[in-house]
Amino acid sequence: MKFNLEEKFAQLFNQNAVATYFAPGRVNLIGEHIDYNGGLVMPCAITMGTWLTLSPNQEGKIRFKSLNFDEHGEMKPAEIQNKNQGFWFNYPVGIINEMINDGHQIPTLDMLYYGNVPIGSGLSSSASIEIATAFALNDFLALGYDKLQLVKMAKRVENEFIGVNSGIMDQYAVAFGEKDKAIVLDCDTLKSKLVEMDLGDYVLAIINTNKPRALAESKYNERVAECQTALKLLNEEISLHNLCELTFEKFALHSHLIQDETILKRATHVIKENDRVHLAAKALNNGQLQEFGRLMYASHESLKDLYEVSGKELDTIVDFCINYEPVIGARMTGAGFGGCAMALLKKGSEEDFAKQLSDYYFERIGYYAAIYISEIGNGPTKL
């Protein structure tokens, strides 16, 4: 990939690249829609991701190109602020805007991107681009940020520049991922620990519904608002900063405060899902993959029935997995409304799984899903 990308760079910009970087995508193993509620999540980095190759130029502009998109951007560093134009390069523009606001001089650069994370699939293509950009510029320009500062910067871009009220999990998992390890991240304190992800005789199958969803245009922000409403109602009796400070037992003592059935369902999912992450970490530590798989199925049911962020496509995949013996656990992953599901699949079943699931899905949905077998990979790096 590095060689091909640098060759393309020379063709597109008529000069040689100086440095190439990679940042992964991520998959969330369990703990969905609780990052913005101060809960525990369990993501890992995957081996798909974003490559960025760059070089200074004498053009007086920062120029952005991608092998994935036709649109390209160019602007003077002084013009960077508030240039959210609805294109893919909003993400790197947002990162550069943050660095300029921090007092850094960003030189004119040529930047070429390529990613193999399916766009809009729930595998954090946006966080991958953000961290690839932030990590590359921090290294290339010796700006002195640590990884956590880059993560917080990328989250600000997502929230304030792009306009998606997401939590910090995506950027954190992309930046801090390690091979064959899952991250248990407390989204309130940003304290984390690594858990050995020994899959043994199983692999991680990622299934893209091929139904893309744009988070800023979806009901994602609506769910955030519903959780904030639940929190406000509970705070009439108790003092909470986040919903996930509650155990389910304590929540049951105060749930009478939430009269709206929809708001009650949202809060119930959040608090039970947070408990499932604790149980999932315990299961992995004890080598109990079957129990981990059971928790994956329970998570999906909750996201489907209580949080209502699944959909026919994701449910079709999980329904197939429930009845396919070599799978011991499956669930939607990411924000939902399309995107991806994932499954713990017995090694040696990959081809049969792909064929049977493809046929089952096509029969019910009318088009095919895309199936990937991924390893758990490392965070960003200079190549």
RODO-2510 file (C-alpha; in nm, 4 decimals, decimal comma):
residues 383
     n   res          X          Y          Z
     1     m     0,0000     0,0000     0,0000
     2     k     0,2744     0,2480     0,0905
     3     f     0,4504     0,2084    -0,2435
     4     n     0,1300     0,2371    -0,4490
     5     l     0,0060     0,5385    -0,2556
     6     e     0,3361     0,7217    -0,2911
     7     e     0,3358     0,6437    -0,6635
     8     k    -0,0139     0,7924    -0,6922
     9     f     0,0989     1,0929    -0,4896
    10     a     0,3772     1,1654    -0,7382
    11     q     0,1310     1,1435    -1,0278
    12     l    -0,1318     1,3679    -0,8659
    13     f     0,0919     1,6340    -0,7129
    14     n     0,3943     1,6194    -0,9460
    15     q     0,6348     1,5757    -0,6563
    16     n     0,7499     1,2953    -0,4275
    17     a     0,5881     1,2208    -0,0929
    18     v     0,8021     1,2811     0,2140
    19     a     0,6196     1,0671     0,4728
    20     t     0,3356     0,8120     0,4933
    21     y     0,1178     0,7289     0,7938
    22     f    -0,1561     0,4807     0,8825
    23     a    -0,4418     0,4915     1,1334
    24     p    -0,6843     0,2008     1,1816
    25     g    -1,0596     0,1853     1,1915
    26     r    -1,2239     0,0385     1,4956
    27     v    -1,4978    -0,2015     1,5892
    28     n    -1,6814    -0,1845     1,9193
    29     l    -1,7049    -0,5327     2,0665
    30     i    -1,9707    -0,4399     2,3234
    31     g    -2,0987    -0,1279     2,4981
    32     e    -2,3037     0,0603     2,2391
    33     h    -2,4493     0,4099     2,2692
    34     i    -2,3102     0,4529     2,6169
    35     d    -1,9928     0,6471     2,5374
    36     y    -2,1830     0,9771     2,5526
    37     n    -2,3483     0,8581     2,8747
    38     g    -2,0202     0,8237     3,0655
    39     g    -2,0167     0,4445     3,0518
    40     l    -1,7772     0,1623     2,9731
    41     v    -1,7095     0,0579     2,6160
    42     m    -1,4964    -0,2228     2,4738
    43     p    -1,3578    -0,1340     2,1302
    44     c    -1,0528    -0,2615     1,9463
    45     a    -0,8563    -0,1368     1,6474
    46     i    -0,8888    -0,3353     1,3249
    47     t    -0,6440    -0,3905     1,0421
    48     m    -0,8466    -0,1847     0,7930
    49     g    -0,7875     0,1888     0,8087
    50     t    -0,6649     0,5123     0,6482
    51     w    -0,3308     0,5815     0,4818
    52     l    -0,2043     0,9385     0,4466
    53     t     0,1008     1,0449     0,2519
    54     l     0,2159     1,4063     0,2434
    55     s     0,4781     1,6587     0,1442
    56     p     0,5274     2,0365     0,1778
    57     n     0,4483     2,2367    -0,1364
    58     q     0,5257     2,5810    -0,2776
    59     e     0,1692     2,6440    -0,3957
    60     g     0,0640     2,8640    -0,1041
    61     k    -0,2255     2,6276    -0,0274
    62     i    -0,2975     2,3071     0,1615
    63     r    -0,4260     2,0599    -0,0962
    64     f    -0,6380     1,7556    -0,0054
    65     k    -0,6954     1,4619    -0,2384
    66     s    -0,8294     1,1098    -0,1851
    67     l    -0,8263     0,7933    -0,3916
    68     n    -1,1755     0,7207    -0,2502
    69     f    -1,3535     1,0420    -0,3509
    70     d    -1,3710     1,2629    -0,6583
    71     e    -1,3898     1,5835    -0,4538
    72     h    -1,0628     1,7521    -0,3693
    73     g    -1,0002     2,0645    -0,1650
    74     e    -0,7426     2,3364    -0,1491
    75     m    -0,7217     2,6437     0,0687
    76     k    -0,4731     2,8828     0,2205
    77     p    -0,3961     2,8134     0,5881
    78     a    -0,5431     3,1565     0,6733
    79     e    -0,8732     3,0483     0,5114
    80     i    -0,9059     2,7245     0,7069
    81     q    -1,1420     2,8420     0,9804
    82     n    -1,5100     2,7530     0,9466
    83     k    -1,4676     2,5891     0,6102
    84     n    -1,7096     2,3022     0,6745
    85     q    -1,8268     2,2416     0,3188
    86     g    -1,9914     1,9015     0,3495
    87     f    -1,7042     1,7085     0,1884
    88     w    -1,4804     1,4275     0,3156
    89     f    -1,1924     1,6717     0,3647
    90     n    -1,3893     1,8467     0,6408
    91     y    -1,2202     1,6016     0,8766
    92     p    -0,8582     1,6982     0,8028
    93     v    -0,9613     2,0644     0,7688
    94     g    -1,1136     2,0439     1,1163
    95     i    -0,7921     1,8988     1,2621
    96     i    -0,5798     2,1704     1,1003
    97     n    -0,8250     2,4335     1,2262
    98     e    -0,7744     2,3022     1,5820
    99     m    -0,3961     2,3159     1,5485
   100     i    -0,4068     2,6710     1,4108
   101     n    -0,6364     2,7748     1,6977
   102     d    -0,3766     2,6251     1,9325
   103     g    -0,1228     2,8722     1,7941
   104     h     0,0645     2,6437     1,5535
   105     q     0,1805     2,7525     1,2098
   106     i     0,0745     2,4912     0,9558
   107     p     0,2764     2,5062     0,6326
   108     t     0,1297     2,4556     0,2882
   109     l     0,1110     2,0816     0,2222
   110     d    -0,0033     1,8253    -0,0298
   111     m    -0,2005     1,5467     0,1409
   112     l    -0,3239     1,2278    -0,0259
   113     y    -0,5580     0,9855     0,1532
   114     y    -0,6673     0,6307     0,0878
   115     g    -0,8914     0,4208     0,3119
   116     n    -1,0280     0,0676     0,3003
   117     v    -1,2773     0,1181     0,5848
   118     p    -1,6221     0,1163     0,4206
   119     i    -1,7641     0,4706     0,4411
   120     g    -2,0734     0,5054     0,6594
   121     s    -2,0419     0,1483     0,7842
   122     g    -1,9983     0,2097     1,1574
   123     l    -1,6282     0,1179     1,1598
   124     s    -1,5206     0,4774     1,2238
   125     s    -1,3861     0,5869     0,8881
   126     s    -1,4207     0,9461     1,0127
   127     a    -1,2210     0,8887     1,3331
   128     s    -0,9613     0,7018     1,1273
   129     i    -0,9182     1,0041     0,8977
   130     e    -0,9105     1,2424     1,1950
   131     i    -0,6456     1,0463     1,3866
   132     a    -0,4409     0,9770     1,0715
   133     t    -0,4309     1,3528     1,0084
   134     a    -0,3641     1,4542     1,3682
   135     f    -0,0984     1,1870     1,4249
   136     a     0,0759     1,2629     1,0941
   137     l     0,0882     1,6407     1,1400
   138     n     0,1919     1,6077     1,5043
   139     d     0,4810     1,3823     1,4029
   140     f     0,5766     1,5562     1,0775
   141     l     0,5715     1,9078     1,2247
   142     a     0,6949     1,8042     1,5741
   143     l     0,4031     1,9801     1,7438
   144     g     0,4450     1,8004     2,0772
   145     y     0,0938     1,6684     2,1408
   146     d     0,0513     1,3400     2,3272
   147     k    -0,1964     1,0778     2,2036
   148     l    -0,4720     1,1738     2,4454
   149     q    -0,4511     1,5371     2,3352
   150     l    -0,4872     1,4235     1,9743
   151     v    -0,7910     1,2133     2,0708
   152     k    -0,9591     1,5087     2,2448
   153     m    -0,8781     1,7304     1,9476
   154     a    -1,0375     1,4841     1,7062
   155     k    -1,3484     1,4605     1,9255
   156     r    -1,3849     1,8402     1,9204
   157     v    -1,3665     1,8282     1,5414
   158     e    -1,6419     1,5656     1,5313
   159     n    -1,8657     1,7542     1,7758
   160     e    -1,8079     2,1192     1,6897
   161     f    -1,6777     2,1278     1,3327
   162     i    -1,8717     1,8361     1,1808
   163     g    -2,1719     1,8650     1,4154
   164     v    -2,2130     1,5080     1,5429
   165     n    -2,2701     1,4746     1,9194
   166     s    -2,0626     1,1578     1,9503
   167     g    -1,8548     1,0478     2,2459
   168     i    -1,4821     0,9880     2,2572
   169     m    -1,4717     0,6115     2,2032
   170     d    -1,4018     0,6098     1,8292
   171     q    -1,1013     0,8384     1,8365
   172     y    -0,9672     0,6749     2,1532
   173     a    -0,9868     0,3223     2,0118
   174     v    -0,8192     0,4277     1,6862
   175     a    -0,5346     0,6010     1,8734
   176     f    -0,4748     0,3523     2,1553
   177     g    -0,5517     0,0172     1,9914
   178     e    -0,3055    -0,2693     2,0345
   179     k    -0,2791    -0,5964     1,8487
   180     d    -0,4880    -0,8807     1,9958
   181     k    -0,6175    -0,6629     2,2778
   182     a    -0,9517    -0,5034     2,3538
   183     i    -0,9730    -0,1692     2,5323
   184     v    -1,2040    -0,1255     2,8296
   185     l    -1,2531     0,2500     2,8326
   186     d    -1,4360     0,4532     3,0952
   187     c    -1,5771     0,7344     2,8815
   188     d    -1,6272     0,9568     3,1870
   189     t    -1,2756     0,9459     3,3356
   190     l    -1,0933     0,8375     3,0141
   191     k    -0,9162     0,5722     3,2190
   192     s    -0,8672     0,2506     3,0283
   193     k    -0,7224    -0,0951     3,0581
   194     l    -0,6289    -0,3515     2,7982
   195     v    -0,7882    -0,6954     2,8010
   196     e    -0,6334    -0,9900     2,6207
   197     m    -0,8587    -1,0791     2,3295
   198     d    -0,7589    -1,4415     2,2797
   199     l    -1,0073    -1,5619     2,0211
   200     g    -0,8598    -1,9113     2,0116
   201     d    -1,0447    -2,1075     1,7429
   202     y    -1,2556    -1,8062     1,6426
   203     v    -1,2157    -1,5045     1,4159
   204     l    -1,3884    -1,1694     1,4012
   205     a    -1,6247    -1,1478     1,1046
   206     i    -1,7425    -0,7974     1,0154
   207     i    -2,0539    -0,7799     0,8007
   208     n    -2,1366    -0,4544     0,6235
   209     t    -2,5083    -0,4199     0,5533
   210     n    -2,4163    -0,1931     0,2608
   211     k    -2,6874     0,0403     0,3855
   212     p    -2,4851     0,3536     0,4568
   213     r    -2,5970     0,6036     0,7142
   214     a    -2,4721     0,9573     0,7718
   215     l    -2,4584     1,0142     1,1461
   216     a    -2,5168     1,3884     1,1304
   217     e    -2,8402     1,3212     0,9393
   218     s    -2,9572     1,0210     1,1396
   219     k    -3,1436     0,9884     1,4671
   220     y    -2,8139     0,9714     1,6562
   221     n    -2,8476     1,3219     1,7989
   222     e    -3,2070     1,2415     1,8917
   223     r    -3,0862     0,9502     2,1078
   224     v    -2,8326     1,1768     2,2778
   225     a    -3,1124     1,4217     2,3608
   226     e    -3,3368     1,1425     2,4935
   227     c    -3,0619     1,0297     2,7311
   228     q    -3,0114     1,3861     2,8486
   229     t    -3,3837     1,4053     2,9226
   230     a    -3,3642     1,0847     3,1298
   231     l    -3,0682     1,2227     3,3219
   232     k    -3,2505     1,5471     3,3966
   233     l    -3,5555     1,3596     3,5286
   234     l    -3,3464     1,1296     3,7508
   235     n    -3,1641     1,4304     3,8925
   236     e    -3,4898     1,5432     4,0529
   237     e    -3,4144     1,2872     4,3264
   238     i    -3,0459     1,1971     4,2944
   239     s    -2,7301     1,3713     4,1805
   240     l    -2,5788     1,2294     3,8625
   241     h    -2,3370     1,3560     3,6012
   242     n    -2,3999     1,0588     3,3688
   243     l    -2,6581     0,7825     3,3379
   244     c    -2,3909     0,5156     3,3676
   245     e    -2,3127     0,6139     3,7263
   246     l    -2,6192     0,4053     3,8144
   247     t    -2,6316     0,0303     3,8574
   248     f    -2,9518    -0,1247     3,7298
   249     e    -3,0611    -0,1975     4,0872
   250     k    -3,0316     0,1691     4,1849
   251     f    -3,1944     0,2779     3,8611
   252     a    -3,4968     0,0596     3,9429
   253     l    -3,5471     0,2574     4,2669
   254     h    -3,5761     0,5856     4,0768
   255     s    -3,7132     0,4863     3,7362
   256     h    -4,0640     0,6018     3,8413
   257     l    -3,9363     0,9543     3,7684
   258     i    -3,9379     0,8722     3,3961
   259     q    -4,3032     0,8589     3,2875
   260     d    -4,2379     0,8629     2,9129
   261     e    -4,2092     0,5017     2,7929
   262     t    -3,9613     0,5844     2,5141
   263     i    -3,7263     0,7747     2,7460
   264     l    -3,7483     0,4890     2,9979
   265     k    -3,6502     0,2347     2,7311
   266     r    -3,3483     0,4437     2,6278
   267     a    -3,2222     0,4763     2,9861
   268     t    -3,2817     0,1064     3,0557
   269     h    -3,0661     0,0076     2,7583
   270     v    -2,7843     0,2412     2,8599
   271     i    -2,7632     0,1155     3,2181
   272     k    -2,7976    -0,2558     3,1333
   273     e    -2,5450    -0,2248     2,8478
   274     n    -2,2935    -0,0696     3,0854
   275     d    -2,3362    -0,3713     3,3149
   276     r    -2,2805    -0,6025     3,0152
   277     v    -1,9384    -0,4478     2,9504
   278     h    -1,8292    -0,5335     3,3055
   279     l    -1,9476    -0,8910     3,2498
   280     a    -1,7818    -0,9112     2,9076
   281     a    -1,4424    -0,8039     3,0455
   282     k    -1,4757    -1,0657     3,3179
   283     a    -1,5638    -1,3307     3,0582
   284     l    -1,2576    -1,2478     2,8458
   285     n    -1,0295    -1,2503     3,1481
   286     n    -1,1602    -1,5971     3,2320
   287     g    -1,1340    -1,7216     2,8729
   288     q    -1,5123    -1,7681     2,8517
   289     l    -1,5777    -1,6894     2,4859
   290     q    -1,9184    -1,8593     2,4879
   291     e    -2,0319    -1,6234     2,7646
   292     f    -1,8887    -1,3277     2,5734
   293     g    -2,0923    -1,4391     2,2726
   294     r    -2,4098    -1,4632     2,4807
   295     l    -2,3559    -1,1049     2,5963
   296     m    -2,3143    -0,9935     2,2339
   297     y    -2,6556    -1,1360     2,1467
   298     a    -2,8111    -0,9729     2,4551
   299     s    -2,6578    -0,6398     2,3554
   300     h    -2,8114    -0,6624     2,0090
   301     e    -3,1570    -0,7420     2,1475
   302     s    -3,1375    -0,4357     2,3710
   303     l    -3,0234    -0,2109     2,0860
   304     k    -3,3079    -0,3452     1,8733
   305     d    -3,5950    -0,3336     2,1239
   306     l    -3,5020    -0,0677     2,3811
   307     y    -3,2786     0,1738     2,1919
   308     e    -3,4327     0,1156     1,8491
   309     v    -3,1176     0,1812     1,6468
   310     s    -3,1009    -0,1466     1,4586
   311     g    -3,3127    -0,2122     1,1506
   312     k    -3,4148    -0,4882     0,9122
   313     e    -3,0684    -0,5242     0,7588
   314     l    -2,8770    -0,5607     1,0867
   315     d    -3,1453    -0,7836     1,2395
   316     t    -3,1368    -1,0126     0,9337
   317     i    -2,7624    -1,0669     0,9831
   318     v    -2,7956    -1,1395     1,3558
   319     d    -3,0962    -1,3686     1,2973
   320     f    -2,8861    -1,5720     1,0544
   321     c    -2,5978    -1,5903     1,3022
   322     i    -2,8221    -1,7171     1,5833
   323     n    -2,9087    -2,0201     1,3706
   324     y    -2,5610    -2,0765     1,2245
   325     e    -2,3800    -2,3109     1,4625
   326     p    -2,0184    -2,1950     1,4011
   327     v    -2,1150    -1,8461     1,5288
   328     i    -2,1177    -1,8081     1,9083
   329     g    -2,2120    -1,4404     1,9257
   330     a    -2,3191    -1,1539     1,7005
   331     r    -2,4485    -0,7989     1,7276
   332     m    -2,4734    -0,4699     1,5447
   333     t    -2,1740    -0,2470     1,6085
   334     g    -2,1437     0,1269     1,5815
   335     a    -2,4282     0,3758     1,5867
   336     g    -2,6698     0,1553     1,3934
   337     f    -2,9278     0,2669     1,1358
   338     g    -2,7385     0,0468     0,8884
   339     g    -2,3629     0,0093     0,8993
   340     c    -2,2088    -0,3126     1,0273
   341     a    -2,2700    -0,6166     1,2398
   342     m    -2,0008    -0,8492     1,3677
   343     a    -1,9792    -1,2114     1,4696
   344     l    -1,7460    -1,4488     1,6512
   345     l    -1,6997    -1,7177     1,3879
   346     k    -1,5321    -2,0583     1,4144
   347     k    -1,2127    -2,0739     1,2097
   348     g    -1,2496    -2,2775     0,8935
   349     s    -1,6113    -2,1680     0,8445
   350     e    -1,5316    -1,8410     0,6689
   351     e    -1,6192    -1,9442     0,3136
   352     d    -1,9353    -2,1310     0,4055
   353     f    -2,0446    -1,8464     0,6346
   354     a    -1,9935    -1,5883     0,3620
   355     k    -2,1863    -1,7890     0,1025
   356     q    -2,4786    -1,8848     0,3232
   357     l    -2,5140    -1,5425     0,4831
   358     s    -2,4911    -1,3710     0,1442
   359     d    -2,7751    -1,5840     0,0049
   360     y    -2,9889    -1,5434     0,3185
   361     y    -2,9375    -1,1665     0,3216
   362     f    -3,0002    -1,1182    -0,0493
   363     e    -3,3234    -1,3177    -0,0320
   364     r    -3,4612    -1,0902     0,2413
   365     i    -3,3033    -0,7516     0,1632
   366     g    -3,2617    -0,7545    -0,2129
   367     y    -2,8906    -0,6791    -0,2300
   368     y    -2,5740    -0,8323    -0,0864
   369     a    -2,3860    -0,7624     0,2340
   370     a    -2,0054    -0,7403     0,2340
   371     i    -1,8153    -0,9721     0,4665
   372     y    -1,4648    -0,9090     0,6025
   373     i    -1,2445    -1,1166     0,8277
   374     s    -1,0325    -0,8809     1,0362
   375     e    -0,7607    -0,9138     1,2926
   376     i    -0,7301    -0,6904     1,5956
   377     g    -0,4617    -0,4400     1,5023
   378     n    -0,2408    -0,1594     1,6302
   379     g    -0,3030     0,2144     1,6542
   380     p    -0,1538     0,4854     1,4297
   381     t     0,1977     0,4561     1,2985
   382     k     0,4476     0,6109     1,0588
   383     l     0,5269     0,3679     0,7801
***
